[in-house]
Amino acid sequence: MRDSASSLGLGTGEGLHMGWGAFSAGALAVLAYVAQMVIGLDMATWLFWVITGVGSVATVATVWLASRRVTTANEAAKAATKNQRRAFEDVLVPLASNLGQIVSSPTKAERNALQQQTKQAIVSLTASLIGPQDVRACFLEQVPGTPAGQREVKCRNSLWSGRNVAPVTTFRETDLRGKELLKLLDDGTSTFVENVDLLPDALKPDSDSYKTYIACAVTAGDESFGVLAVDGLRPGDLHQDDVTMVGVFARMLGVALAVKK
């Protein structure tokens, strides 16, 4: 889910409050440290007790400010979770409705049209809800009728969304990268590559158009339909937690495509 001050429920004032809190805690921590250092020096009794008292107050204040900062961070996390739930509701309700229409559609033509709409909707939602603004998502469909050992998955009908650069549209089983992708599809699993530069040379992308990606098999029961993939320009744009969300969308798409009458 995209991170921003507004999505976390943090206004400008609260952000400044957290900044001043951290600054104050640091300053007081230094004061406490200095007080403890000078306690052992030869000085007047009244000065000794003044410095000791200031050091004690500074230490307590430092702990309190740190505690306050943790409380504020917890509140921000709760706000983020609430916003995330709201976003999921906004997404899942119309998708569930669309799935119901697919199941109840009276004709094959109507059902195919609804399934195509679902493909595009899920690709768009994956690109908009996962990672930063410039991620890209696509649905690589398994090409029907290709023999074993020569299978392909292909981005058909421009089923991609996100940054304005088209993805690689075809992966073939005769290539090592395509073979790995089709094995993922056969196994019904997912993969997350945090940094493509760390891959063996044979598995690295042909260009620098992305540096991190997630790929999830789109399946339903024993049927395989393709791979839902999302990629980012920089390592760190995607995280392990994002795999779960991509997997949810992939499974919903698999269910929608499995409906036949």
C-alpha positions as CSV (number, residue, x, y, z in Angstrom):
1,M,0.0,0.0,0.0
2,R,1.4,3.4,-0.8
3,D,2.9,5.3,2.1
4,S,2.2,9.0,2.6
5,A,1.7,11.4,5.5
6,S,-2.0,11.7,4.7
7,S,-2.6,8.0,4.3
8,L,-1.0,7.4,7.7
9,G,-3.3,10.0,9.2
10,L,-0.4,12.3,10.0
11,G,-1.0,16.0,9.5
12,T,1.8,18.5,9.2
13,G,1.4,19.6,12.8
14,E,1.8,16.1,14.2
15,G,4.8,15.4,12.0
16,L,6.5,18.6,13.4
17,H,5.5,17.5,16.9
18,M,7.3,14.2,16.4
19,G,10.3,16.0,15.0
20,W,10.5,18.4,18.0
21,G,10.0,15.4,20.4
22,A,12.9,13.6,18.9
23,F,15.1,16.7,19.1
24,S,14.1,17.4,22.7
25,A,14.7,13.8,23.7
26,G,18.2,13.9,22.2
27,A,19.1,17.2,23.8
28,L,17.9,16.0,27.2
29,A,19.8,12.7,26.8
30,V,23.0,14.7,26.3
31,L,22.3,16.8,29.3
32,A,21.7,13.7,31.4
33,Y,24.9,12.2,30.2
34,V,26.9,15.4,31.0
35,A,25.4,15.5,34.5
36,Q,26.5,12.0,35.2
37,M,30.0,12.7,34.0
38,V,30.5,15.7,36.3
39,I,29.1,14.1,39.4
40,G,32.5,12.7,40.3
41,L,34.3,16.0,40.0
42,D,35.4,18.2,43.0
43,M,32.8,20.9,43.4
44,A,30.6,22.7,45.9
45,T,27.9,20.6,47.6
46,W,25.1,22.8,46.3
47,L,26.4,22.6,42.8
48,F,26.7,18.8,43.0
49,W,23.1,18.5,44.0
50,V,21.8,20.9,41.4
51,I,23.6,19.0,38.6
52,T,22.5,15.6,40.0
53,G,18.9,16.9,40.1
54,V,19.0,18.3,36.6
55,G,20.5,15.0,35.4
56,S,17.7,13.0,37.0
57,V,15.0,15.2,35.6
58,A,16.6,15.1,32.2
59,T,16.7,11.3,32.2
60,V,13.1,11.0,33.2
61,A,12.1,13.5,30.6
62,T,14.0,11.6,27.9
63,V,12.3,8.4,28.8
64,W,8.9,10.1,28.8
65,L,9.4,11.8,25.4
66,A,10.6,8.5,23.9
67,S,7.5,6.8,25.3
68,R,5.3,9.6,23.8
69,R,7.0,9.1,20.4
70,V,6.2,5.4,20.5
71,T,2.6,6.1,21.4
72,T,2.4,8.5,18.4
73,A,3.9,5.9,16.1
74,N,1.4,3.3,17.4
75,E,-1.5,5.7,16.6
76,A,0.0,6.2,13.1
77,A,0.1,2.5,12.6
78,K,-3.5,2.1,13.7
79,A,-4.5,4.8,11.2
80,A,-2.6,3.2,8.4
81,T,-4.3,-0.2,9.2
82,K,-7.7,1.5,9.2
83,N,-7.0,3.2,5.8
84,Q,-5.8,-0.1,4.4
85,R,-9.0,-1.9,5.4
86,R,-11.0,0.8,3.9
87,A,-9.1,0.5,0.6
88,F,-9.5,-3.2,0.6
89,E,-13.3,-2.8,1.1
90,D,-13.4,-0.3,-1.8
91,V,-11.6,-2.8,-4.0
92,L,-13.1,-6.1,-2.9
93,V,-16.8,-5.2,-3.0
94,P,-16.9,-4.3,-6.7
95,L,-14.7,-7.2,-7.6
96,A,-17.0,-9.6,-5.7
97,S,-20.0,-8.0,-7.5
98,N,-18.3,-8.5,-10.8
99,L,-17.6,-12.2,-10.0
100,G,-21.3,-12.7,-9.2
101,Q,-22.2,-11.3,-12.6
102,I,-19.8,-13.6,-14.3
103,V,-21.3,-16.7,-12.5
104,S,-24.8,-15.6,-13.4
105,S,-24.2,-14.4,-16.9
106,P,-26.6,-16.1,-19.4
107,T,-24.3,-16.2,-22.4
108,K,-20.7,-17.0,-23.2
109,A,-20.2,-13.7,-24.9
110,E,-21.4,-11.7,-21.9
111,R,-19.3,-13.9,-19.5
112,N,-16.2,-13.4,-21.7
113,A,-16.7,-9.6,-21.7
114,L,-17.0,-9.6,-17.9
115,Q,-13.9,-11.8,-17.5
116,Q,-11.9,-9.4,-19.7
117,Q,-13.1,-6.5,-17.5
118,T,-12.0,-8.3,-14.4
119,K,-8.5,-8.9,-15.9
120,Q,-8.1,-5.2,-16.6
121,A,-9.5,-4.2,-13.2
122,I,-7.2,-6.5,-11.2
123,V,-4.1,-5.4,-13.2
124,S,-5.0,-1.7,-12.6
125,L,-5.7,-2.3,-8.9
126,T,-2.4,-4.2,-8.5
127,A,-0.5,-1.3,-10.0
128,S,-2.3,1.4,-8.0
129,L,-2.4,-0.3,-4.6
130,I,1.1,-1.9,-4.4
131,G,4.4,0.0,-4.1
132,P,5.1,3.6,-5.1
133,Q,3.5,5.6,-7.9
134,D,5.8,4.2,-10.7
135,V,5.3,0.5,-10.3
136,R,3.9,-1.5,-13.2
137,A,1.6,-4.6,-13.2
138,C,0.7,-7.0,-16.0
139,F,-1.2,-10.2,-16.6
140,L,0.8,-12.8,-18.5
141,E,-1.8,-15.2,-20.0
142,Q,-0.9,-18.8,-20.9
143,V,-1.1,-19.1,-24.7
144,P,-3.5,-22.1,-25.4
145,G,-2.6,-24.9,-27.8
146,T,1.2,-24.7,-27.4
147,P,2.9,-28.1,-26.9
148,A,4.8,-29.1,-23.7
149,G,8.3,-27.7,-23.7
150,Q,7.3,-24.9,-26.0
151,R,4.7,-23.2,-24.0
152,E,4.4,-19.4,-23.7
153,V,2.9,-16.8,-21.4
154,K,2.1,-13.5,-23.0
155,C,0.7,-10.0,-22.1
156,R,-2.2,-9.9,-24.5
157,N,-4.6,-7.1,-25.2
158,S,-2.4,-4.6,-23.5
159,L,-3.2,-6.0,-20.1
160,W,-0.7,-3.9,-18.2
161,S,-0.9,-0.8,-16.1
162,G,1.3,1.6,-14.2
163,R,4.3,3.6,-15.5
164,N,4.2,4.5,-19.1
165,V,6.7,1.9,-20.4
166,A,5.4,-1.4,-21.8
167,P,6.6,-4.6,-20.1
168,V,8.2,-7.6,-21.8
169,T,5.2,-9.2,-23.5
170,T,6.2,-12.8,-24.0
171,F,8.1,-15.4,-22.0
172,R,8.8,-18.8,-23.7
173,E,9.5,-22.1,-22.1
174,T,12.5,-22.6,-24.4
175,D,14.3,-19.7,-22.5
176,L,15.5,-20.1,-19.0
177,R,13.5,-17.1,-17.7
178,G,10.4,-18.4,-19.4
179,K,11.0,-21.9,-18.1
180,E,11.2,-20.6,-14.5
181,L,8.0,-18.6,-14.9
182,L,6.1,-21.5,-16.3
183,K,7.4,-23.8,-13.5
184,L,6.0,-21.2,-11.1
185,L,2.7,-21.4,-12.9
186,D,2.7,-25.3,-12.9
187,D,3.4,-25.3,-9.1
188,G,0.8,-22.6,-8.4
189,T,3.3,-20.6,-6.4
190,S,4.7,-17.1,-6.2
191,T,8.1,-15.5,-6.1
192,F,9.6,-12.2,-4.9
193,V,12.9,-10.9,-6.2
194,E,14.1,-8.0,-4.1
195,N,17.0,-7.0,-6.5
196,V,17.3,-8.5,-10.0
197,D,21.0,-7.5,-10.0
198,L,21.6,-10.4,-7.5
199,L,20.1,-13.0,-9.9
200,P,22.3,-15.3,-12.0
201,D,23.1,-13.7,-15.3
202,A,20.8,-16.1,-17.2
203,L,17.8,-15.0,-15.1
204,K,18.4,-11.2,-15.2
205,P,16.1,-9.0,-17.3
206,D,17.2,-8.0,-20.8
207,S,17.1,-4.3,-19.8
208,D,17.2,-2.0,-16.7
209,S,13.5,-1.4,-17.0
210,Y,12.9,-2.9,-13.5
211,K,15.0,-3.9,-10.5
212,T,12.5,-5.8,-8.3
213,Y,9.4,-7.8,-9.0
214,I,6.7,-10.1,-7.7
215,A,5.1,-12.9,-9.7
216,C,2.1,-15.0,-8.6
217,A,0.4,-17.8,-10.4
218,V,-3.2,-17.3,-11.5
219,T,-4.9,-20.6,-10.9
220,A,-8.1,-22.2,-9.8
221,G,-8.1,-25.8,-8.7
222,D,-6.2,-27.7,-11.4
223,E,-6.5,-25.0,-14.0
224,S,-3.7,-22.6,-14.8
225,F,-4.4,-19.3,-16.6
226,G,-1.2,-17.2,-16.3
227,V,0.9,-15.1,-14.0
228,L,0.1,-11.8,-12.3
229,A,3.3,-9.7,-12.1
230,V,4.2,-6.4,-10.6
231,D,7.7,-4.7,-10.9
232,G,9.4,-1.6,-9.6
233,L,12.2,0.6,-10.8
234,R,14.3,0.4,-7.6
235,P,15.1,-2.3,-5.0
236,G,12.9,-1.6,-2.0
237,D,9.9,-0.5,-4.1
238,L,8.3,-3.9,-3.3
239,H,8.4,-5.9,-0.1
240,Q,7.7,-9.4,1.1
241,D,4.4,-8.2,2.6
242,D,3.2,-7.2,-0.9
243,V,3.3,-10.8,-2.1
244,T,0.2,-11.6,0.0
245,M,-1.8,-8.8,-1.7
246,V,-0.7,-9.8,-5.2
247,G,-1.6,-13.4,-4.3
248,V,-5.1,-12.4,-3.3
249,F,-5.7,-10.6,-6.6
250,A,-4.2,-13.5,-8.5
251,R,-6.6,-16.0,-6.8
252,M,-9.6,-13.8,-7.4
253,L,-8.7,-13.5,-11.0
254,G,-8.2,-17.3,-11.2
255,V,-11.7,-17.9,-9.8
256,A,-13.2,-15.4,-12.3
257,L,-11.6,-17.0,-15.2
258,A,-12.5,-20.6,-14.1
259,V,-16.2,-19.9,-14.5
260,K,-17.5,-21.8,-17.6
261,K,-21.0,-22.8,-18.7
